[in-house]
Amino acid sequence: MKNIFISRPTIIDKQFSKGLDNALNFLEQNDFKPRTLGSSDYPSESPLNEVLRIMKECDGIIVLGYPQILIKSGYNKSKKIIDEIILSTEWNHIEAALAYSLSLPMLVIHHLGISRGIFDRGTLNSFIYEIDLTNDSWIFEKNIIGAFNTWKHKLIGSLPSVNPVRNPISGYISHRGLYFKKKKDGKIEDTVYCPKCNTPMFSMEDFFPYICSICGLVSGFTRGELKEIISEIKI
């Protein structure tokens, strides 16, 4: 299991909690151990020293920008009037800078409307993803899954070999763009297989789709709908 530094506030609004929990569980299912000062690790020295110590034990970093400060009105350095700005915790910027200096593979995701610092386009040599972090299943959005897999491949140093889509091998049935397998009694297994990688896909809860952890393919139905999908298959 690889250590991954998660740059985020220790305390976030309740509306973001479920989505964060799902994201952390998703990382653990992909054999990553999330590390965050004040959550998984607790300081014995100054926070900056502790962040640097933890980061040196990590193989990559994910920066999550949650709203922390709302400025209703003000002026910028050019004396231009600012109507409203949403800012993240300053630690996002500090930790991203430290990770950048350590050449850690970085994935940056932030809530709608957050700006300034590392969340401004062009600041980093990697793409920045803006998404509604109040959505409990934001980690399973197609663009985030794609970004996660690209980041994961940079982290492990090589791309996995993925088999091309082909007709199902003996014992498998193609349905809804995915593979299903017959058991010895002729019934269909309650497991969904990726047609590209021929590996079992996973879903964390009934209202989440199935995902291939290798290529990032996302099913068009949730785990709660699996029985209905299987009933459609003609054996």
N, C-alpha and C positions, 0 to 999 in steps of 0.2 A: 504494500500500500504506500503510495507516494504522498508526502506532505504537501499541502497546497495552502498558501497564505490567502486568507479572505480579508480584504480591506473593506470594512463596514463599520457603522456605529454600533456600540455595545447595546444601546437602547434605540428601538425603532417604534414607530406608531403601530398600533394593533392591526391596522388594515394591511400592513406589509408582512406580518408574522407568518401566516400560513404559506405564502409564496416563498419566503426565505427558508422555512423548514423543508419544503419540498425540494428546493434547490440543493440544500445541504445533504438531504437524503439521496438525491440523484447523484451527487458527487461520490458519496460513500459507496453506492451501488456500482460506480465505475472505478472502484478501488483507489479512491483519493481520500485523504484524511484532512478535513478543513481545520486550519489553525488560525485563531484570532485572539489577539491580546484582550483579556477581560472576559473571554467566553470559554475557549478551550485551554488557554494559558493565562496565568496570573502573574503580575510583576513582582520581582524581588528587588529590582533596581529601578532606575528611571524609565518611564515608558519608551523613550526613544531607543535606549540601549536594549530593552527587551524586544522591541519590534525588530531591531536589526539581528538580534540573536536568533529569534524564531525564523526570520526570513532566510537566514543562512542555512537553516535546516530544511528549507522547502525547495521544491522543484519547479514551482510556478506560482503565479498570483492571479486572483480574480478580484477586480475592483468593482464594488457595488455602490453606486451613488444614490443614497436615499435623501429625501428632503430633510434638512436640519435647520436652515435659517431662511426666513422669508423677509425680503426687504420690499416694503410697499412703495416707497418713493425715495428719491435721492438724486445725486449727481455723480457722473463718472469723472475720470481725470481730465476729460475734454470739456467739462462743465455742461455736458449734455444731460437733460433730465431723464431719469430712469423711472419707469412706471412700476415695474415689479421684477424682481430677480429671485430665483430659488437657488439656494446654495446647499452643497453637501457638507459633511464634516471636513474640516481642514486636514484631518488625518488621511483622507483619501489621497490628497496631493502629496503629503509627506511620504506615505508608504509606496505610492506609485513611483516617486522619484528614487527611493531607495532600491526598489525592485528593478527599475530601469538601469541603475548603476551596477547592479549585480547580474544584468543580462538574463533575468528570469522571463520566460514566456508569459505574456500578459494578456488578459481578456478584460475589457472595460465595458460595463453595462450600467446604465443609469436610468432613473425614473424620468418621466416626461417633464420637460421644462427646465431641468437642472443644467446650469451652464458654468462657465469660468474655469480656469485652470486646466486640468487634464481632460475635462469634459468638452472643451472647445476643439472642434475639428482642426486637424493639422498639428496639434500639440505633440501627439505621439505618432510613432511609425506603425501604428496598428489601427484598425477600424474601431469606432466607438458605437455601441448599440444603445439606442434609446427605446425604452419599452415601458408599458404600464406595470410597475412592480406591485400594484395592488391586486393584479390578476393572480389568483392562487396557482395557476398553471403556466406562468410566464416562462419557466425553464423549458417547457415543451413546445414553445413556439418555433416554427420552422427555421426562422433566421437565427434564433439563439442556439438551437441544436446544431445547425451548420457551423456557427461560430465556435461553439464548444468543441466540436470534432476537429476543426482546423487548429485550435489552440492545443488540444490534446495531442495531435500528431506532432506539433512543434515540440511539445514537452517530452514525448517519448522518443523523438529523434527520427522517426520513420513512419511512413504511411503503411497501414495494414494492407495485406493483399485481399482484394475483394473479388469474388467470383462474379462474372457477368450474369445478368438475368437470363435464365434458360428455362426450358420446359421442366416441370417437376420430375425429380427422379422417382424411381419405383417406390410406392408406398405413400407418396405425397400428392396432395391435391391443391391446385391453384384456385383461389377464390378471393374476390375483392382485392386483387393485386398482391396477395400474400400466400404463403404456403401453410397447409394444414396436413397433419399426418394421421393415417389410419392405424388403429390399434389391432391386435390379433383378432379381437372379437368383431372387427369390422366397423366399430364406432370411431368417431373422430376425437383425437386428443384435445384437451382444453389448453393447448399450447400453440402460439402463433410463431411461425418461422419466417425469417427474412429471405426474400427471393434472391437477393444479391449475395448474401453471405452464408445462407443455409444454416443460420444459427437462431436459437430461440430469442424472441424479442421479449421485452419486459414492460410492465405497467405497474406503477406504484400503488394506485388506488382505483376504485371502480369508475371514477369519472375522468381518468386520464387515458390517453391513447397508448398503444403499444409502440415501443421505440427500439430500434436496433442500436446497441451500444458501440458497434463497430463502424457502421457507415452512416448512422443517424437517420435512417429511414423511419418515417412516422406513419402509423396506420390511420385509416380514415374512420375508425370507430374506437370506442373506449372499452376498458375491461368489463364494465358493467353490461355492455352490449354483446359480449362474446357468445353467450348461449344462443341468442337470437341469430347471430352471424353463422354459427355452426349449424343451426337448424335449416339454414338456406341451402347447405351443401347437399347435393344429391349423390348418395353413395352408390 
